[in-house]
Amino acid sequence: MKVVAFGTYDATAHPRVQVLIDGLRERGVDVREIVAPLGLDTARRVELLRKPWLLPVLVARLLRRWLTLAGRARRLTRDEWPSHVLVGYLGHFDVLLARVLFPSATIVLDHLIFAAGTARDRGVGTGVRTVLLSGLDRLAIAAADVVVTDTAEHAAQVPARRRRDAVVVPVGATQAWFDAGARASATDVSGGGVLTVGFFGLFTPLQGAPVIAEALRLLDRRGVRVRVTLVGSGQDAAVVRAVLAGMDSSDGAGSTVEVTWHDWVGPAELPDLVAGHDVCLGIFGDTSKARAVVPNKVYQGAAAGCAVVTSDTGPQRRAFGDAAVFVPPGDAGALATAIETFTDRLALTRARAAGRAAAQRFTARAVVAPLVDALDTAPATSSR
């Protein structure tokens, strides 16, 4: 089996595809990459969804990347020609090019997100745009032989006639997160007795960052001492900043919740930053998409050795069971109480150990097991 990981993905910004590549390699699969990152961050993508007149910007950039990808594909020798092509995350368009360039190969689409559902989650109303994006989802799936999703809920959104070709592969975490957890466990990350909490993300509605801000405000009112690190920016960032700006303890002694905010932390530094905290926060949005995912940060936070607190949804509870603390989506009060629970150091130690143990099920090697089985059995479109 020879696999080419293909497309305009950016594994540093969206490490899901790196987990798949690493896992396949660890299982002895020959994986070569042909990649030309598109170079558009999430904020820019959302802007394009909201302002369709900017679509030519996307088209022009995509076509330039495709010329690069096509040139690299043509340079493959006969011995390098793939039996399978793995189209990376956000590959709705790339899978169409892969189908043309590699007509005899089995095309595998990592369909981690549905374009229409993501647009709705990020505030793009129903109408022509979401209809077109739904069509794009269907077109991308039709071009693939194997459709990889991250949860059973997302697999159920694959059209019924193609559902037999869907395989669920958890997002997992790269080795860098496990390594960061190991380094942190060998040092004192107790915060001098003060509970330390971290959150990183894109501040989209799915993530429920305003819920986190409200929870921190409640902790401040209760006089609970917490040091918090927030990493990232996005459409809900202004709301979060407004809530945090009004924090002050009830006795007038100043806030007991200390917040440090980094708009951006490089992917090479992020694992160690998170591992230096007691608690890693997951997602808390109450959108339909938020109820269908297990986000990167939950797997990564557990791998880094943190206690994990996240929303009580079917996918997340199935993935982590008793190894995470769950709160109702959108419930800031419940989140504040869950965080406060970890001021008990014994409870914190137990939760961190449980998360660390559960994370072993989500190494790159472990999560790709169903994908390897699917690659062994899936025929290419041309032979179906």
N, C-alpha and C positions, 0 to 999 in steps of 0.2 A: 504494500500500500504506500503510495506517494501522495502527499497532500500539499497543496499550495494554499497558504492563507493569503487572501486577496482582497484588495479594495482600498478605500480612502479612509479607513479607520485610523484612530490615533490611540494606541495602546497605553500611552502615558496618561491621557485624559480619561479614557474609558477602559479600564484594565480587564474587563470581561474577556475580550478576545485573547489577551495574554494568558489568562488562566486556561483557556481551551488549548492554545498552542503549547504551553508548558506541559499540560496534562498529557496531550498526545505524545509529545516527545518522551516524557517519562515512561510511557507505556511502549516505547520502542518504535513509534511511527515516525517516518521520515517527513518532516515538515519544513518547507521552504516558504519564505515570505516574499510576496510582490505587493508592495504597499506604497501609496503616495497620499499622505494625510491631507484631508480637505482643508484643514486650518480654520474652521469656523467653530467658535465655542458655543455653548448652549444658549447664552444670551443672544448671540447673533442669529442662531437658528430660530429662536422664538420671535425675534424681530422680523425675520423673513416670513414667518407664518402670519404675523399680524399685518404685514405690509407687502402684499403680493406683488406690488409694482416693483419691488426690489428683486424679484425672482431672476431677472437676467444676471444679477451678480452671482447667484448660485450656479446658474447654468454655465456661465463663462468659466468659473473656477472648476466646476466639475468636468467640463470638456477638456480643460488643460491637464487635469489629473488623469483623465482617461487616456489621453494620448501617451502619457508617461507609462501608465499601466500596460497599455497595448504593446508599446515598444519593448518593455521588459518581458512580456509574455512571449513575443515572437523570438526572443533570443534564447528561449529555453531549448536545450538539446533534446534529442529523442529519449535519452536516458533520464532526463530531468522532467519529462512530461508527466503531469499528475494524473493519478487515477481518481482523485477527489479534489475539489476546490472548496475551501471554507471561506465564505464571504463574511467579513467581520461586521461587528455591531454598527448600526445605522447604514446598512448596506442595501436599502430599498432600491436604489438606482444601480449600485455596483453589481447586484446579482444579474441584472439584465445584460451588462457587458460581459460578465463571466460566462453566461450562457452562450454568447456569441463566440468568445475567444476559445472556450474549452468545450466544444459541442459533444465530445465523447466522454467527458468526465462526469462523475456524480457531483452535482452542485449542492452544497450544504449552506443554508442561510441561517446565520445566527440572528433570529428575529426576536431580539430581546424586547423591543417595543413595537407597538402598533402605532403608526403615524397619526391616525385619526384620534385614537384615544389619548395620545400624548398631547395633541393640540387642544383637545377639550379640557384636559387637566390643567393646561397652562393658560386658559382663559380665552381661547379662540372659539367663538360661538358656533353653533350649528349653522349650516348653510352650504354654499357652493364649495368653500375651502375644505370642509370636513368630508363632503361627498367625494371630492377629488382625492383626498388623502386616503379615504377608505378604498378607492379604486387602486391607488398605489400599493396599499397593503396586499390586495388581492393579486395584483400583477406580479409583485415580488414573490409571493408564495407560489404562484403558478410557474415561475421560472426555476424554482428550486426542486430538487429531488428529496432532500431531507430538510425539514424545518425545525430548527432548534429553538425552544422557548425555555424560560427559567422557572416557571411554575405551572401547575396543572390548570390554574385559572387562565393563564395566557394560552396554554395549549387548547383549551376549550373554545377560544376565539378563532382558531384556525378553521377555515371553511370545512364543513362536515366531510366533503368528498376527499379532502386532503389530510384529514385528521390522523389517518393511519400512518402518514409519513412524518408526523410530529414526534419529537423526542424531548423530554424534559431534562435539562441539565442545570442544576443550581449554579448561581453566579460564582460562588466560592471566593477564595482569596489567593493572591499570589504569595510566593514564598517570602517576599520582603516583609509581609505583615507578621508571619510566624517568627522570622528572624528578629524583628523589632520587639516582639513580645518576649522572646528569650533574653534579649539584651536588657530589657526593662526589669525582668524578674531577678536579674543578677545585681540590680542596683536598688536604691531606696527611692521609690516614686510615691511615697505616702503623702507628700505635700505638707510635711511638718505637722501632721495630725488633722489638717483641713481637707475635707473631701474635694477631689478634683474631678471635673466633669468636662468632657469634650463633645463637640458636635461639628461635623464638617459636611458641606453639601452645596447645592446650587440654589437654595432658598426658593424652590418652586412650591406650588400648592401641595403637591404630593408629600413633600417633606414636613410640612406643618411647622415651620420655624416660628410663626407667631404663637403657636401653642407652647413652644419651649420658652419663649420670652415671657409669656404670662405665668408659666410655672416658676420661672426665676423670680418674678415679681412677688409671687406668693411666698416663696422661700424667704425672700427679703423681709416681707411683712412678719413672718414667723420668727425672724431672727436667726435663721439657720446659716451657718458659715459655709460657704461654698466658693471655690475658685473655678471659674468657667472659661473655657477657650472655645470661641466660635471661629470657624474657618469657612470662607466662601462669601459669595454675594449672589444677587439675583433679584427676581421681581418682588419677593416679600421682604427684602432686606430693610427697606425704609420703615416698614411697619414694625419690624423687630427693634430697630434703633429707637423708634419713638417710644415703645413700651419700656425699653431698658433705661431710657433717659429719665424716666419718672421714678426710678427706684430710690427708695430711702427707707431705712428702718423706722419702725413706729416710735422708738424712743428718742429719735433725733440724733442718734450717735453716728449716723452715716450708714451706708448700705453694708449689709453683711455678705452680700453676693458680689464678688469681684469678677468682672468680665474683661477678658482680653479678646480682641477681635482682629483676625488677620483676613484681609480680603482675598489673599491667595497664599498658598504654601505649595512649593514644588512637590511633585509626586515622589521624588527621591527622599524628601525630608518628612513627608506626611506620616508614614508609618511610625517613625520614632516619636514624633510629636504626640500622636494619639496614644501610643503605648505608655507615654509618661503620665497618663491620667488613670484615675480609678474607674471611672464610668464612661462608657461611650453611648451616646444617644442615637437611636435609630430614626424612624419616621413617625409622624403623628398626624398626618393629614387624614381627612375623612372622605376624600374623593374615591370614585370607583376604582381608579387606577391604583391609588394607595392601598386598597384592600386586595389587590391582585399580585403584589410584588413582595419579594424579600430583597431589600436594597443592599448594594455593595457594602455600605458602612456597618451593617449588622454582622456580616461575615468577617469583615476586616477588623472590626472592634473586638470580636471574640478571639480572632487569631492573634491580635496584639495583646491579649491577656486582660482586657477590660471586662468589668461587669457590663452587661448589655441591657438597656431599657428601651423598649420599642412598643409600637401599637399592637393591640391584640387582634390580629387578623388570622384567617385560616392558613395562608401560606407561611407566615412567620411562626405561628405556633406549631405547625407540622414540622418545620425545619428544626426548631430549637427546643421544643417541649419545655421541660423544667430548667433548661440552661439559660434562660433569659427571663427578665421581668417584663410582664405585659400590662399595658394600660389601655383603656378604651380610646379609640381614635378621637382626636379633638378635645380630650379632657385634660385641661391644664392642671386642675386640682389633683387628679389622680397621678399625674406625672410628678408634681411637686412632692406628693407623699411618697412615691416610689423612690425618688432621689433622696429624700430625707431618711428613708430606711437605711441607706448605706452609710449614714454617720455612725452606725453600729459597725465597728471594724470587723467583728466576727461575721456578720451578715455579708459584708463586702468581700471578705476573703473567700467565703463559700461560693458567692456568685461569680467571682473571677475564676475560680477553679472550675466551676461548672461550664462557663463559657469557653474556657481554654480547652476543656475536654471535648465539648461538642464541635469545636472548630476543626478537630482532626477529621471529621466526616466531610469537610469541605475544602480539603487541599486540592490542588490542581489535578493530581493523579486520581483522587477519589471521585471528583465530580464528573470526569469525562468517561467513566465506565459505560454508561448507557449510550454515549455518543460513539464509542469504539464499536459497540455491538451493532449500532445502526449503520455505521460505515461498512461493516463487514457484510451486511445483508442487502443494502439499498442498491437497486439498479439505477443506472443513468436514465434520464428522460428518453434518450435516443433508443434505449433497448426495452422500454416499457411498452 
